């Protein structure tokens, strides 16, 4: 995790070591809901192993928002940072191993160390850039372009995530997704 965080913003070793000492191991089996819609996210997770999906339900249909996998953060970021109830779910798709930190401990450490606060401002900027890029893909790309970008960015998920979930994430009808996956050379 140290290298991952330093790739976002370089923090002094002493401060980063202290910060990381507060992250605790945590694991969950597959198909476990980590955060329920309406719950407030109490932890920020760093994925060591496994895949999770965030989704909302509308009209009894699941709409996948994002996938999280190693090495990356996981959780419901806007609920964690604002301590407001989540508008969607977070669920494990595979057995997962994490390290995690509580909201309270994270806040104290950001107040004590300006470098940690700057690190998470930079991480939030990257998250915002990713959300905007995803919006662009959904609005400007046809289904074939969305699929190709997804395969280029996360090819391993084709083996770990159901086609139904990937189709939902890409906003493609599952029948069209099945035809698409069979017609495009990966």
LINPEVEN-V710637 format. One record per run of one state. SS is the DSSP state (hx for helix, st for strand, lp for the rest). FROM is the first residue (numbers start at 1). TO is the last residue. If there is no record, write none. Layout:
# LINPEVEN-V710637
ss->SS from->FROM to->TO
ss->SS from->FROM to->TO
This chain:
# LINPEVEN-V710637
ss->lp from->1 to->1
ss->hx from->2 to->8
ss->lp from->9 to->12
ss->hx from->13 to->20
ss->lp from->21 to->23
ss->st from->24 to->28
ss->lp from->29 to->32
ss->st from->33 to->35
ss->lp from->36 to->39
ss->st from->40 to->40
ss->lp from->41 to->42
ss->st from->43 to->49
ss->lp from->50 to->50
ss->st from->51 to->58
ss->lp from->59 to->60
ss->st from->61 to->69
ss->lp from->70 to->71
ss->st from->72 to->74
ss->lp from->75 to->76
ss->hx from->77 to->82
ss->lp from->83 to->84
ss->st from->85 to->85
ss->lp from->86 to->88
ss->st from->89 to->92
ss->lp from->93 to->95
ss->st from->96 to->102
ss->hx from->103 to->112
ss->lp from->113 to->113
ss->hx from->114 to->140
ss->lp from->141 to->142
ss->hx from->143 to->154
ss->lp from->155 to->156
ss->hx from->157 to->160
ss->lp from->161 to->162
ss->hx from->163 to->170
ss->lp from->171 to->173
ss->hx from->174 to->183
ss->lp from->184 to->186
